Amino acid sequence: MQKKNPINEKEALLKEIEALLSYKPDEKTTINPNYLDYLEIEDLESIKKGLIEKIGILTTEDIEWLEQFKKYD
């Protein structure tokens, strides 16, 4: 059995979170990958779970809060 690489697992969770944050179909959401240095897998899983629970019920206030995590090039 192959051991999971925590970095790859974190990156995969980050991609899933980015997909969940793409609440505007015409915009692709990206999150600064430097956050991976500070977040544990459990943190990312919790964020993902929270987003899944909120899908469809985002308020303007939620959207504004989520915007702060976007990475702008």
JOVENPE-V505961 format. One record per pair of residues at least 6 apart in sequence whose ideal C-beta (glycine too) atoms are under 6 Angstrom apart, sorted by sequence separation. I is the first residue (numbers start at 1). J is the second residue. D is the distance in whole Angstrom. If there is no record, write none. Layout:
# JOVENPE-V505961
I|J|D + I|J|D
This chain:
# JOVENPE-V505961
22|29|5 + 21|29|4 + 18|29|5 + 18|30|6 + 18|31|6 + 14|31|6 + 10|36|5 + 17|47|6 + 13|44|4 + 17|48|5 + 20|51|4 + 9|41|6 + 16|48|6 + 31|69|5 + 32|71|4 + 31|71|6 + 29|70|6 + 30|71|5 + 21|66|6
